[in-house]
């Protein structure tokens, strides 16, 4: 696909020089740069935890102020754990 991109003269001069040094084309360098940028931006998206909830009315009676160990023991009570 063809497209037109305006690039500053100084940057284009640097890219042409680099392309000559690396025995490649300006097009190849532009494509490589865009691939790297796209890949980097896709990886750097922050993790976002989706909202998940269950129906209920909060903690069971008697569990307010309980330690995690007490809550766990109550949850597994009678299950052989």
N, C-alpha and C positions, 0 to 999 in steps of 0.2 A: 504494500500500500504506500502511496506517496503522500507526503504532507510537507508543509512549509513551516519552518521554525526560524525565528529571528534570534541570532546569537551575536553577542558583542564581537567586534572585530578582534579585540585582544584575545578573547577566549578561543575564537575560531583559529587564530594564528597558532595558539598553543596546541590545540587539538590536531591541526594539520601537521605540526612539527612532531608530535607524539606518534601520529599515524605513520609518518615516514620512518621514524626511529624503529617502530615495531613492525614495519613492513605490513601494514594493514590499512584499512580505509577509515575515513571519518565516520561513515555510516556504521561500521562495525563497533567503533568506540562509543558512539552515541547509543547504540542498541545495548551494549554491555553496561553502560552507565545507567540506563533506564531500567534494565533488568535488576541490577544491584539495588537501586533505589526502591523499586517495587517490592523486592524480596525483603529488604530491611524494614520497610514500613509495615508490611504485613506481619512480620514477626514481633514488632514492637507494640502491637495493640495491647493495652492493659487487660488483664484478666477481669472479667465482670461476672460476679456471682449472680445467677438468676434468682429471682424471688420465688421462694417455695414456702408454703405454710400448710398446716393441716387444720381441720376443724376441731374445735375444742374450746375449753374455757380456762386454759392455762394449767398451772400445776394442780395436782390432786390435793385435797385437804390433807393437812399434816406434813406436806412437803415444803412449804414455805420456810426458807432458812435452812433447809437440809443440805448436807454436804453432797458432793457428787457421788461419793461412795455409798451414802444412804439411798440416794435416788436410784443408783445402779442396782444395789441389793434388792430394793423393792421391785424394780422392773423385772428382775430375773427370779424373784421369789417363786418357788415351786417348779422351777424349770430345770433343776438339777445342775445349775451353774454355781 
